[in-house]
Amino acid sequence: MVATIAARYIRFADHEVHGRSPLYEEIARAIASDGEVLAFLLTLPDEKRQPNLLLAAVRHLFGTAPGWASFRERLLANRAAVRDVMLQRATQTNEPARCATLLPVLARLPQPLALIEVGASAGLCLLPDHYGYDYGRATIPPRERAAPVFACTVDGPTPLPAAVPDIVWRAGLDLNPVDPSDRAQVAWLETLVWPEQATRLANLRKAIAIAAKARLRIVKGDLLGDDLARLCAEAPRNATRVIFHTAVLGYVAQPSGRQEFARRVASLCDVWVSNEAASALPDVASRTGRSRVPGRFVLSVNGAPVALSDPHGASLEWIE
């Protein structure tokens, strides 16, 4: 069990924060070989041992540690407090830049669209038509000056949109919706941004301001229950009903639950867009033609993979 936890932190260091957060890479690698910290993680349920959650909990309580030694001291001296935060919180990393990887799919669908996001958190990814995009060889300016502009590196085959989609209805579903106008809840979302990522944090704050004004409807509910079906039934029939989600199915512990969701979701909408780690939907990932896709998500439409995406929306590789 200890070896499994250590391997998880090494993967996080190798494939997620490498080149993006030197501090978190240093800490994650050190945790993987620290018996006392690994023993602390063993006191938590498996789904609460994830690196992002531990790093954010310590930072939320005590600020950004300057290095591994300071992080370790803060954690081990305050185990009960850190454990409480980790049990009470979930990562809910509401990364609006993921809209840059979703946009080429959404723009190709019959317009207008009705969007339903599963695992919506604060609903920041429900607002792709409010943001600007920079794909290098093509740009889409935002509709308002204060909106964020997301940079996304794309390969040649990626079908770049000429404009944002026409969205006439939108709603989200989440076990614990985040209110973008609640300062305490927003502070947790900000803590989840890695320490060195100033641009990402600035864009998050701009997206949160837009979401607070939009007063999005995010329904509290479980994707495995009937809540999603009830929400989808409200979507207008004269629009293409799109259910989408990013980095959500990893929180469904049992593979059978993920498979059941995949089976049901197609019957609830016109188009199902999934942007998940390969391990979340292995049947979909197996159709990419790649044996491994470390550090990448598989973007699929109605169960067919179309691209590999960066987990935070920074790049897109079309494979359709």
Buried (B, 14 or more C-beta within 10 A) or exposed (E): EEEEBBEBBBBBBBEBBBEBBEBBBBBBBBBBEBEEBBEBBEEBEEEBBBBBBBBBBBBBBBEBBEEBEBBBEBBEEBEEBBBEBBEEBBBBBBBBBBBBBBBBBBBBBEBBBBBBBBBBBBBBBBBBBBBBBBBEEEEBEBEEEEBBBBBBBBEEEBEBBEEBBBBBBBBBBBBEBBBBBEEEBBEBBEBBBBBBBEEBBEBBBBBBBBBBEBEBBBBEBEBBEEBBEEBBEEBEEEBBBBBBBBBBBBBBEEEEBBBBBBEEBEEBBBBBBBBBBBEBBBEBBEBBEBEEBEBBBBBBBEBEBBBBBBBBBBBBBBBE
